[in-house]
Amino acid sequence: MTLPGFLPTRQLVLVDLLALLMSVRPGERAVVAVDGVDGAGKTHLVGELLALAPHVAGRELHAVSMDGFHRPRRERYARGRSAETCYEDSYDYEAFRRCVTRPFRAGREVRPAVHDVATDAAVHPDPVEPSEDAVLLVEGVFLRRPELVDEWDASLLVLVPLEVATPRGNARFPHRRVPGDEDPDHPANARYVAGQRRYLQQARLHPPTWILDNTDLQRPQLLEPDPDAPQWF
């Protein structure tokens, strides 16, 4: 039976994907990175998996977004608005470890966010206490960077070409749109797209466990990781 709000073909693929996620470290807590460029559809995908899990999975599924661990605006832009600062200064990874992965590994509750990027204010959400064999999805950009790869038991790359992901991502912020910004190489996209390209060059050294091609939202495809294929970019 198709669950409300799901496209039939997409749901079949997500059921297969969910089975892979739930196979990580059976009987123990597991952390899986859901990585991909801005506009790949990571947040929506994780929401779908959370809705689907109670119907088909035998373990608790939880999720945290790296967006909840942005640095304050003054820190993110202290060295300018370049591709380098986008990649190097956007997120507080030590706060993420302190609030999420370390307590999760230790069997304790986790704090899912410390900062609201929209309001540029600290937040104090209620802690979450996962079960002893829960799977935690961590969704965000830049997750296979060298200093983070040891945090994950597995990783999923949500693959979408920049030519598709850029207009998708920009559509979320209509007040920022300028004519022509659907092109990844438009000057309005320089900070973020160049930051992503820099990251993707590094990420080749740390292959994902699985790849979901999410270009066609109605018909996503699970792909075999191939570090020599151009699809990595």
Backbone as numpy.savetxt, mean C-alpha at the origin, in Angstrom:
# Nx Ny Nz CAx CAy CAz Cx Cy Cz
-22.00 -17.45 -4.62 -22.85 -16.27 -4.62 -21.96 -15.03 -4.62
-22.27 -14.09 -5.46 -21.51 -12.85 -5.54 -21.90 -11.93 -4.39
-20.90 -11.41 -3.69 -21.17 -10.52 -2.59 -21.57 -9.15 -3.11
-22.47 -8.46 -2.44 -22.89 -7.13 -2.90 -21.71 -6.19 -3.05
-21.71 -5.44 -4.14 -20.66 -4.46 -4.36 -19.43 -4.98 -5.06
-19.40 -6.29 -5.37 -18.25 -6.86 -6.02 -18.59 -7.23 -7.45
-17.67 -6.98 -8.37 -17.82 -7.46 -9.73 -17.45 -8.93 -9.76
-18.24 -9.78 -10.43 -18.01 -11.23 -10.36 -16.60 -11.66 -10.72
-16.05 -11.18 -11.85 -14.71 -11.60 -12.25 -13.68 -11.14 -11.24
-13.81 -9.91 -10.79 -12.87 -9.38 -9.80 -12.94 -10.18 -8.50
-14.13 -10.54 -8.09 -14.26 -11.27 -6.83 -13.55 -12.61 -6.90
-13.62 -13.30 -8.03 -12.93 -14.58 -8.17 -11.43 -14.42 -7.98
-10.86 -13.37 -8.56 -9.43 -13.12 -8.42 -9.10 -12.77 -6.97
-9.94 -11.96 -6.33 -9.66 -11.56 -4.95 -9.77 -12.73 -3.99
-10.65 -13.68 -4.27 -10.72 -14.88 -3.44 -9.41 -15.66 -3.53
-8.88 -15.78 -4.74 -7.59 -16.46 -4.91 -6.48 -15.70 -4.19
-6.49 -14.38 -4.32 -5.47 -13.57 -3.66 -5.58 -13.69 -2.15
-6.79 -13.66 -1.64 -6.99 -13.76 -0.19 -6.45 -15.09 0.33
-6.63 -16.17 -0.43 -6.10 -17.46 -0.02 -4.58 -17.42 0.10
-3.92 -16.73 -0.81 -2.47 -16.59 -0.74 -2.06 -15.81 0.50
-2.76 -14.71 0.76 -2.44 -13.88 1.92 -2.61 -14.67 3.22
-3.66 -15.45 3.30 -3.96 -16.18 4.52 -3.05 -17.40 4.72
-2.25 -17.72 3.72 -1.34 -18.86 3.84 0.00 -18.48 4.45
0.20 -17.19 4.72 1.49 -16.72 5.25 1.57 -17.00 6.75
2.61 -17.69 7.16 2.88 -17.99 8.57 1.63 -18.53 9.29
1.11 -19.67 8.87 -0.09 -20.20 9.52 0.12 -20.44 11.01
-0.87 -20.06 11.80 -0.81 -20.23 13.24 -0.09 -19.11 13.97
0.48 -18.16 13.23 1.20 -17.04 13.83 0.69 -15.73 13.23
1.02 -14.64 13.88 0.74 -13.34 13.27 1.65 -13.13 12.06
1.09 -12.52 11.02 1.85 -12.29 9.79 1.59 -10.87 9.30
2.62 -10.26 8.70 2.53 -8.91 8.16 2.81 -8.96 6.66
1.89 -8.41 5.88 2.02 -8.42 4.42 1.95 -6.98 3.92
2.95 -6.56 3.16 2.95 -5.23 2.55 2.10 -5.25 1.28
1.28 -4.23 1.10 0.52 -4.03 -0.14 1.08 -2.76 -0.77
1.96 -2.95 -1.74 2.78 -1.88 -2.29 2.28 -1.48 -3.67
2.56 -0.25 -4.07 2.19 0.20 -5.41 2.25 1.70 -5.49
2.30 2.21 -6.71 2.40 3.65 -6.90 1.08 4.32 -6.51
1.12 5.64 -6.34 -0.10 6.39 -6.08 -1.10 6.16 -7.21
-2.35 5.87 -6.86 -3.37 5.65 -7.87 -3.47 4.23 -8.36
-2.70 3.31 -7.79 -2.77 1.91 -8.22 -4.06 1.23 -7.76
-4.70 1.77 -6.74 -5.92 1.16 -6.21 -5.69 0.33 -4.97
-4.61 0.61 -4.24 -4.26 -0.19 -3.07 -5.31 -0.08 -1.97
-5.71 1.15 -1.65 -6.66 1.36 -0.55 -7.99 0.68 -0.84
-8.48 0.83 -2.05 -9.74 0.20 -2.42 -9.61 -1.32 -2.38
-8.50 -1.84 -2.87 -8.26 -3.28 -2.84 -8.27 -3.82 -1.42
-7.57 -3.16 -0.53 -7.52 -3.62 0.86 -8.91 -3.58 1.48
-9.70 -2.55 1.16 -11.07 -2.52 1.65 -11.90 -3.70 1.16
-11.71 -4.06 -0.10 -12.41 -5.23 -0.65 -12.00 -6.51 0.06
-10.71 -6.66 0.31 -10.22 -7.87 0.98 -10.75 -7.95 2.41
-10.81 -6.82 3.10 -11.35 -6.81 4.46 -12.82 -7.21 4.46
-13.58 -6.75 3.46 -14.99 -7.10 3.38 -15.19 -8.57 3.01
-14.29 -9.09 2.21 -14.42 -10.47 1.74 -13.96 -11.48 2.78
-12.97 -11.12 3.59 -12.32 -12.07 4.50 -13.27 -12.82 5.42
-14.25 -12.17 6.06 -15.12 -12.92 6.96 -15.91 -14.04 6.28
-16.09 -13.93 4.96 -16.88 -14.91 4.24 -16.05 -16.11 3.77
-14.75 -15.92 3.59 -13.96 -17.00 2.97 -12.68 -17.34 3.71
-12.29 -16.55 4.70 -11.00 -16.77 5.36 -11.19 -17.36 6.74
-10.18 -18.11 7.18 -10.23 -18.71 8.50 -9.41 -17.99 9.53
-8.90 -16.81 9.19 -8.09 -16.01 10.10 -8.59 -14.57 10.09
-8.30 -13.85 11.16 -8.60 -12.43 11.19 -7.72 -11.69 10.19
-8.30 -10.70 9.52 -7.55 -9.84 8.64 -7.70 -8.40 9.13
-6.58 -7.71 9.30 -6.57 -6.32 9.71 -5.75 -5.53 8.70
-5.88 -4.21 8.73 -5.14 -3.37 7.80 -4.74 -2.06 8.44
-3.58 -1.58 8.03 -3.05 -0.28 8.44 -2.54 0.40 7.19
-2.74 1.70 7.09 -2.21 2.46 5.96 -0.98 3.26 6.40
0.05 3.21 5.57 1.23 4.02 5.86 0.91 5.51 5.81
-0.21 5.87 5.18 -0.61 7.28 5.17 -0.82 7.83 6.57
-1.14 6.97 7.52 -1.30 7.41 8.90 0.02 7.69 9.61
1.14 7.53 8.87 2.45 7.76 9.46 3.25 8.77 8.64
2.53 9.68 7.96 3.19 10.81 7.34 3.89 11.66 8.41
4.98 12.26 8.03 5.60 13.26 8.89 4.77 14.55 8.83
4.85 15.40 9.82 4.18 16.72 9.73 4.67 17.48 8.49
3.83 18.36 7.99 4.14 19.08 6.75 5.47 19.83 6.83
5.76 20.42 7.96 7.00 21.21 8.07 8.23 20.31 7.91
8.12 19.05 8.31 9.23 18.11 8.16 9.29 17.56 6.73
8.14 17.30 6.15 8.13 16.75 4.80 8.75 17.70 3.79
8.52 19.01 4.00 8.97 20.00 3.01 10.15 20.83 3.49
10.77 20.44 4.60 11.86 21.24 5.15 13.03 21.37 4.19
13.26 20.35 3.36 14.37 20.38 2.40 13.88 20.63 0.97
12.65 21.13 0.84 12.12 21.42 -0.47 11.09 20.41 -0.92
10.67 20.52 -2.18 9.60 19.68 -2.73 10.09 18.88 -3.92
11.25 18.30 -3.81 11.86 17.54 -4.89 11.43 16.08 -4.83
11.80 15.34 -5.88 11.57 13.89 -5.88 12.33 13.23 -4.73
13.54 13.73 -4.46 14.34 13.17 -3.38 13.64 13.31 -2.04
13.11 14.50 -1.75 12.45 14.69 -0.45 11.13 13.93 -0.39
10.46 13.75 -1.53 9.25 12.92 -1.55 9.57 11.51 -1.08
10.66 10.98 -1.60 11.05 9.61 -1.27 11.66 9.50 0.13
12.46 10.47 0.51 13.22 10.36 1.76 12.49 10.89 2.99
11.62 11.90 2.82 11.13 12.64 3.98 9.62 12.51 4.24
8.91 11.72 3.45 7.45 11.72 3.56 6.93 11.00 4.81
7.60 9.91 5.22 7.02 9.04 6.23 7.94 8.86 7.43
7.32 8.64 8.58 8.05 8.40 9.83 8.06 6.90 10.08
9.07 6.23 9.55 9.11 4.77 9.64 9.41 4.29 11.06
10.11 5.06 11.83 10.36 4.66 13.21 9.05 4.67 14.00
8.21 5.68 13.78 6.90 5.70 14.44 6.06 4.51 14.00
6.14 4.16 12.73 5.40 3.00 12.23 5.88 1.72 12.93
7.18 1.53 13.05 7.69 0.34 13.73 7.24 0.33 15.20
7.36 1.47 15.84 7.04 1.57 17.27 5.56 1.28 17.54
4.70 1.74 16.64 3.26 1.63 16.88 2.62 0.39 16.26
3.27 -0.16 15.24 2.62 -1.24 14.49 3.43 -2.54 14.52
4.55 -2.60 13.82 5.17 -3.91 13.62 5.79 -4.48 14.90
6.42 -3.65 15.71 7.02 -4.21 16.93 5.97 -4.75 17.89
4.94 -3.98 18.23 3.92 -4.56 19.12 3.16 -5.72 18.48
2.92 -5.64 17.18 2.22 -6.74 16.51 3.02 -8.03 16.63
4.32 -7.97 16.39 5.17 -9.15 16.50 5.22 -9.67 17.93
5.11 -8.76 18.89 5.20 -9.14 20.30 3.87 -9.63 20.87
2.84 -9.70 20.02 1.54 -10.18 20.48 0.70 -9.14 21.18
1.07 -7.86 21.01 0.33 -6.80 21.68 -0.59 -6.07 20.70
-1.33 -5.10 21.20 -2.20 -4.29 20.36 -1.37 -3.28 19.57
-1.95 -2.81 18.48 -1.25 -1.86 17.62 -2.00 -0.55 17.58
-1.27 0.51 17.32 -1.85 1.84 17.15 -1.80 2.16 15.66
-2.94 2.28 14.98 -2.95 2.28 13.52 -2.56 3.57 12.83
-2.37 4.67 13.56 -1.99 5.94 12.93 -1.48 6.89 14.00
-0.65 7.85 13.54 -0.17 8.90 14.46 -0.40 10.30 13.90
-0.73 10.40 12.60 -0.81 11.72 11.97 -1.87 11.71 10.88
-2.65 12.78 10.82 -3.63 12.97 9.75 -3.02 13.92 8.73
-2.71 13.40 7.54 -2.02 14.22 6.55 -2.91 15.35 6.03
-4.22 15.15 6.02 -5.13 16.19 5.51 -5.18 17.40 6.42
-5.21 17.17 7.73 -5.30 18.27 8.69 -3.94 18.67 9.25
-2.92 17.85 8.95 -1.57 18.06 9.47 -1.57 18.12 10.99
-2.30 17.17 11.60 -2.42 17.13 13.05 -2.16 15.71 13.56
-1.64 15.65 14.77 -1.47 14.35 15.41 -2.83 13.73 15.70
-2.90 12.41 15.63 -4.14 11.69 15.93 -3.84 10.60 16.95
-4.89 10.19 17.65 -4.75 9.18 18.70 -5.90 8.18 18.60
-5.91 7.37 17.55 -7.00 6.41 17.39 -6.94 5.32 18.46
-8.09 4.69 18.69 -8.12 3.58 19.63 -7.20 2.46 19.14
-6.47 1.83 20.05 -5.62 0.71 19.63 -6.46 -0.48 19.17
-5.84 -1.32 18.36 -6.48 -2.52 17.83 -5.72 -3.72 18.35
-6.44 -4.74 18.84 -5.79 -5.94 19.36 -6.13 -7.12 18.45
-5.24 -7.47 17.53 -5.51 -8.61 16.64 -5.40 -9.94 17.38
-5.96 -10.96 16.76 -5.86 -12.31 17.32 -4.44 -12.83 17.18
-4.17 -13.95 17.82 -2.79 -14.46 17.87 -2.30 -14.97 16.51
-3.21 -15.23 15.56 -2.77 -15.67 14.23 -3.29 -14.74 13.14
-3.52 -13.48 13.47 -4.06 -12.53 12.51 -3.06 -12.20 11.41
-3.59 -11.83 10.26 -2.80 -11.29 9.16 -3.02 -9.78 9.11
-1.94 -9.03 9.07 -2.01 -7.58 9.01 -1.52 -7.11 7.65
-2.39 -6.42 6.91 -1.99 -5.80 5.65 -1.54 -4.38 5.92
-0.39 -4.02 5.39 0.11 -2.65 5.49 0.13 -2.10 4.07
-0.68 -1.08 3.84 -0.88 -0.53 2.50 -0.17 0.81 2.37
0.54 1.00 1.24 1.19 2.28 1.05 2.16 2.27 -0.11
2.81 3.40 -0.33 3.85 3.53 -1.35 5.22 3.29 -0.71
6.20 2.95 -1.53 7.60 2.83 -1.12 7.84 1.70 -0.12
7.03 0.67 -0.09 7.12 -0.31 0.98 8.23 -1.34 0.80
8.74 -1.50 -0.42 9.85 -2.43 -0.63 11.19 -1.71 -0.66
11.26 -0.57 -0.03 12.53 0.14 0.09 13.45 -0.65 1.02
14.76 -0.49 0.90 15.67 -1.37 1.65 15.46 -1.40 3.16
15.15 -0.24 3.76 15.05 -0.21 5.22 13.74 -0.79 5.75
12.82 -1.18 4.86 11.55 -1.74 5.30 11.37 -3.22 4.97
12.16 -3.76 4.07 11.86 -5.11 3.57 11.85 -6.17 4.67
12.62 -5.97 5.73 12.63 -6.97 6.80 11.40 -6.89 7.71
10.56 -5.88 7.51 9.34 -5.78 8.31 8.24 -6.73 7.81
8.38 -7.22 6.57 7.29 -7.96 5.95 7.58 -9.46 5.91
6.54 -10.25 6.10 6.62 -11.69 5.87 6.36 -12.02 4.40
5.67 -11.13 3.71 5.40 -11.27 2.28 4.98 -9.90 1.77
4.97 -9.76 0.44 4.56 -8.47 -0.13 3.78 -8.68 -1.42
2.82 -7.81 -1.61 2.00 -7.79 -2.83 2.26 -6.49 -3.55
2.64 -6.57 -4.82 2.75 -5.39 -5.66 1.46 -5.21 -6.44
0.79 -4.10 -6.24 -0.39 -3.75 -7.03 0.13 -2.97 -8.23
0.14 -3.63 -9.37 0.81 -3.12 -10.56 -0.15 -2.35 -11.45
0.18 -1.10 -11.72 -0.58 -0.26 -12.66 0.42 0.66 -13.33
0.41 0.79 -14.65 1.33 1.71 -15.30 1.10 3.14 -14.83
2.16 3.92 -14.81 2.03 5.31 -14.38 1.05 6.08 -15.26
0.94 5.71 -16.53 0.02 6.39 -17.44 -1.44 6.19 -17.02
-1.71 5.11 -16.29 -3.06 4.85 -15.77 -3.18 5.34 -14.33
-2.15 5.08 -13.53 -2.21 5.42 -12.11 -2.22 6.92 -11.86
-1.51 7.69 -12.68 -1.41 9.13 -12.43 -2.76 9.83 -12.51
-3.54 9.65 -13.60 -4.86 10.30 -13.59 -5.79 9.74 -12.52
-5.68 8.46 -12.20 -6.48 7.91 -11.11 -6.16 8.62 -9.80
-4.86 8.72 -9.51 -4.47 9.35 -8.26 -4.86 10.81 -8.19
-4.68 11.53 -9.30 -5.02 12.96 -9.31 -6.52 13.19 -9.17
-7.32 12.24 -9.62 -8.77 12.39 -9.54 -9.26 12.48 -8.10
-8.46 12.01 -7.17 -8.85 12.06 -5.75 -8.77 13.48 -5.19
-8.08 14.36 -5.91 -7.87 15.73 -5.41 -8.27 16.72 -6.50
-9.57 16.84 -6.78 -10.00 17.69 -7.90 -9.62 19.15 -7.73
-9.47 19.63 -6.50 -9.11 21.02 -6.28 -7.66 21.31 -6.69
-6.86 20.27 -6.89 -5.47 20.47 -7.28 -5.25 20.28 -8.78
-6.29 19.89 -9.52 -6.11 19.55 -10.92 -5.73 20.75 -11.76
-4.86 20.50 -12.74 -4.50 21.51 -13.74 -4.60 20.84 -15.10
-4.86 21.59 -16.17 -4.98 20.99 -17.49 -3.72 20.20 -17.88
-3.96 18.97 -18.35 -2.86 18.14 -18.83 -2.21 17.28 -17.78
-2.67 17.34 -16.51 -1.97 16.60 -15.47 -2.24 15.10 -15.48
-3.00 14.62 -16.46 -3.15 13.17 -16.61 -1.87 12.54 -17.16
-0.98 13.36 -17.70 0.31 12.90 -18.23 1.30 12.78 -17.06
1.89 11.59 -16.85 2.85 11.47 -15.74 3.99 12.46 -15.80
4.36 12.90 -17.01 5.50 13.79 -17.16 5.12 15.28 -17.10
3.87 15.56 -16.80 3.47 16.96 -16.63 4.20 17.54 -15.42
4.63 18.80 -15.49 5.35 19.40 -14.35 4.62 19.31 -13.02
3.28 19.31 -13.05 2.52 19.23 -11.80 2.74 17.91 -11.07
3.19 16.88 -11.80 3.40 15.56 -11.21 4.86 15.28 -10.89
5.74 16.26 -11.11 7.18 15.99 -11.07 7.63 15.39 -9.74
7.20 15.98 -8.63 7.67 15.51 -7.31 7.31 14.05 -7.09
6.06 13.72 -7.34 5.57 12.38 -6.99 5.98 11.33 -8.00
5.85 11.62 -9.28 6.19 10.63 -10.29 7.69 10.35 -10.30
8.52 11.39 -10.21 9.95 11.16 -10.16 10.35 10.43 -8.88
9.67 10.72 -7.78 9.93 9.97 -6.55 9.59 8.51 -6.70
8.47 8.22 -7.37 8.08 6.83 -7.61 9.08 6.13 -8.51
9.54 6.82 -9.55 10.50 6.20 -10.46 11.82 5.89 -9.76
12.23 6.78 -8.90 13.44 6.53 -8.12 13.24 5.28 -7.24
12.11 5.23 -6.59 11.83 4.08 -5.74 11.78 2.78 -6.53
11.11 2.78 -7.67 10.96 1.55 -8.44 12.29 0.98 -8.91
13.25 1.84 -9.15 14.59 1.35 -9.50 15.19 0.56 -8.33
15.04 1.07 -7.12 15.55 0.37 -5.93 14.77 -0.89 -5.64
13.45 -0.82 -5.85 12.59 -1.95 -5.47 12.86 -3.19 -6.29
13.50 -3.05 -7.45 13.83 -4.23 -8.24 14.71 -5.20 -7.47
15.46 -4.69 -6.49 16.34 -5.54 -5.70 15.58 -6.39 -4.69
14.30 -6.08 -4.49 13.50 -6.79 -3.48 12.17 -7.22 -4.11
12.18 -8.31 -4.83 10.97 -8.73 -5.56 9.80 -8.97 -4.63
8.59 -8.64 -5.08 7.40 -8.95 -4.28 7.11 -10.44 -4.30
6.34 -10.87 -3.34 5.91 -12.27 -3.31 4.89 -12.54 -4.40
3.97 -11.58 -4.59 2.92 -11.70 -5.60 2.75 -10.37 -6.31
2.19 -10.43 -7.52 1.85 -9.24 -8.28 0.38 -9.33 -8.68
-0.35 -8.26 -8.44 -1.71 -8.14 -8.94 -1.74 -7.01 -9.96
-1.97 -7.35 -11.23 -2.13 -6.32 -12.25 -3.54 -5.75 -12.10
-3.61 -4.51 -11.64 -4.89 -3.86 -11.33 -5.23 -2.78 -12.36
-4.66 -2.91 -13.57 -4.91 -1.91 -14.60 -6.37 -1.90 -15.01
-6.92 -3.07 -15.28 -8.34 -3.22 -15.59 -9.04 -3.58 -14.30
-9.77 -2.64 -13.74 -10.37 -2.86 -12.42 -11.39 -3.98 -12.42
-12.03 -4.22 -13.54 -13.01 -5.29 -13.60 -12.37 -6.67 -13.74
-11.15 -6.70 -14.32 -10.49 -7.98 -14.57 -9.02 -7.92 -14.16
-8.77 -7.82 -12.87 -7.38 -7.85 -12.41 -6.78 -9.23 -12.66
-5.46 -9.29 -12.68 -4.79 -10.56 -12.95 -3.67 -10.79 -11.94
-3.59 -11.99 -11.41 -2.45 -12.39 -10.59 -1.34 -12.84 -11.52
-0.16 -12.26 -11.37 0.98 -12.55 -12.23 2.11 -13.19 -11.44
2.95 -13.94 -12.14 4.16 -14.47 -11.53 5.23 -13.38 -11.51
5.87 -13.13 -10.37 6.94 -12.13 -10.33 8.07 -12.50 -11.29
8.52 -11.54 -12.08 9.61 -11.74 -13.03 10.49 -10.49 -12.99
11.64 -10.56 -12.30 12.46 -9.36 -12.12 13.04 -8.81 -13.41
12.99 -9.58 -14.50 13.54 -9.10 -15.77 12.47 -8.50 -16.68
11.22 -8.53 -16.26 10.14 -8.05 -17.11 9.94 -6.55 -16.97
9.60 -5.86 -18.04 9.36 -4.41 -17.94 8.15 -4.05 -17.08
7.28 -5.03 -16.81 6.09 -4.76 -16.00 6.44 -4.31 -14.58
7.69 -4.52 -14.16 8.09 -4.10 -12.82 8.03 -2.59 -12.68
8.01 -1.88 -13.80 8.02 -0.44 -13.75 6.69 0.12 -14.20
